[in-house]
Amino acid sequence: MIECEVTKVGEDDSILVVGGTRHHIGAVVIATWEDHYVKVVSHGLPHHKEEELFIELAKVWCETFKRTTMITGGIHIDHATKEEIKMLVDETWRKFFILMSDQKIQSISNL
């Protein structure tokens, strides 16, 4: 139900996170690694709730890989219950960590 994919943009990473019944762009988050800290700039579209989750995802990715990271996308289910929202958030983190693991293995293989 959730899809996470990364596209290399030079040395930077662009990550698309979509899922639910209608893929869309609900938020855009950019995290940069500056002076040993993550700096975040974000924009969430009105009536969308992805921004907070995407900020956390971007911080984790940027802190791990020490590179500029953009996360965009959207997750939607009509009239989602609290349980459905929790399930979507949990699945997003699970898919995100699988993607991170794959990227970490790939970066080690390229050494």
SULZIPE-V139842 format. One record per residue. N is the residue number from 1. PHI is phi in degrees with one decimal (NA if undefined). PSI is psi in radians with two decimals (* if undefined). OMEGA is omega as a letter, one per 30 degrees, with the letter a starting at -180 (* if undefined). Layout:
n = <N & N>
phi = <PHI & PHI>
psi = <PSI & PSI>
omega = <OMEGA & OMEGA>
This chain:
n = <1 & 2 & 3 & 4 & 5 & 6 & 7 & 8 & 9 & 10 & 11 & 12 & 13 & 14 & 15 & 16 & 17 & 18 & 19 & 20 & 21 & 22 & 23 & 24 & 25 & 26 & 27 & 28 & 29 & 30 & 31 & 32 & 33 & 34 & 35 & 36 & 37 & 38 & 39 & 40 & 41 & 42 & 43 & 44 & 45 & 46 & 47 & 48 & 49 & 50 & 51 & 52 & 53 & 54 & 55 & 56 & 57 & 58 & 59 & 60 & 61 & 62 & 63 & 64 & 65 & 66 & 67 & 68 & 69 & 70 & 71 & 72 & 73 & 74 & 75 & 76 & 77 & 78 & 79 & 80 & 81 & 82 & 83 & 84 & 85 & 86 & 87 & 88 & 89 & 90 & 91 & 92 & 93 & 94 & 95 & 96 & 97 & 98 & 99 & 100 & 101 & 102 & 103 & 104 & 105 & 106 & 107 & 108 & 109 & 110 & 111>
phi = <NA & -106.0 & -122.8 & -127.3 & -142.6 & -113.0 & -123.3 & -74.9 & -126.0 & 65.2 & -89.4 & -98.0 & -124.0 & -112.1 & -117.7 & -102.7 & -124.2 & -137.0 & 173.6 & 83.4 & -92.0 & -148.5 & -71.9 & -166.5 & -107.0 & -109.6 & -159.3 & -131.8 & -130.3 & -122.2 & -116.1 & -121.4 & -97.3 & -133.0 & 52.6 & 69.4 & -136.0 & -90.5 & -112.9 & -122.7 & -123.8 & -143.1 & -144.9 & -107.5 & -72.5 & -56.2 & 69.2 & -115.5 & -118.9 & -75.9 & -54.7 & -60.6 & -63.5 & -66.0 & -60.9 & -64.3 & -60.2 & -62.2 & -61.8 & -62.7 & -64.4 & -62.5 & -62.6 & -71.9 & -99.9 & 55.9 & -145.5 & -61.8 & -133.3 & -115.6 & -121.8 & -142.0 & 137.5 & -165.2 & -127.6 & -141.5 & -137.8 & -59.9 & 51.4 & -62.9 & -82.9 & -59.0 & -66.7 & -66.0 & -63.7 & -60.1 & -61.5 & -65.6 & -64.6 & -60.9 & -66.5 & -61.2 & -60.8 & -61.6 & -64.8 & -64.0 & -68.2 & -63.8 & -61.4 & -60.7 & -60.7 & -60.1 & -67.6 & -63.9 & -61.6 & -63.0 & -68.6 & -68.4 & -65.0 & -84.2 & -74.1>
psi = <-0.57 & 2.40 & 2.33 & 2.25 & 2.55 & 2.47 & 2.23 & 2.35 & 1.51 & -2.14 & -0.08 & 2.93 & 2.29 & 2.12 & 2.23 & 2.23 & 2.01 & 2.77 & -3.11 & -2.66 & -0.23 & 1.91 & 2.50 & 3.11 & 2.00 & -0.36 & 2.67 & 2.24 & 2.33 & 2.19 & 2.32 & 2.61 & 1.89 & 2.15 & 0.77 & 0.34 & 2.70 & 2.25 & 2.33 & 2.37 & 2.33 & 2.77 & 2.13 & 2.39 & 2.65 & 2.46 & 0.30 & 2.60 & 0.15 & -0.38 & -0.84 & -0.78 & -0.79 & -0.58 & -0.81 & -0.74 & -0.82 & -0.71 & -0.79 & -0.80 & -0.84 & -0.76 & -0.67 & -0.82 & -0.13 & 0.80 & 2.79 & 2.34 & 2.26 & 2.29 & 2.27 & 2.87 & -2.86 & 2.63 & 2.23 & 2.34 & 2.24 & 2.31 & 0.77 & 2.40 & 2.93 & -0.65 & -0.71 & -0.69 & -0.78 & -0.75 & -0.75 & -0.73 & -0.80 & -0.76 & -0.64 & -0.84 & -0.73 & -0.86 & -0.65 & -0.78 & -0.56 & -0.79 & -0.75 & -0.77 & -0.79 & -0.73 & -0.68 & -0.79 & -0.76 & -0.71 & -0.60 & -0.69 & -0.48 & -0.02 & *>
omega = <l & l & l & l & a & l & l & l & a & l & a & l & l & a & l & l & l & l & a & a & a & l & a & l & l & a & l & a & l & l & l & l & a & l & l & l & l & l & a & l & a & l & l & l & l & l & l & a & a & a & a & l & a & l & l & l & a & l & a & a & a & l & a & a & l & l & l & a & l & l & l & l & a & l & a & l & l & l & a & l & l & l & l & l & l & l & l & l & l & l & l & l & a & l & l & l & l & l & l & l & l & a & l & l & l & a & l & a & a & a & *>
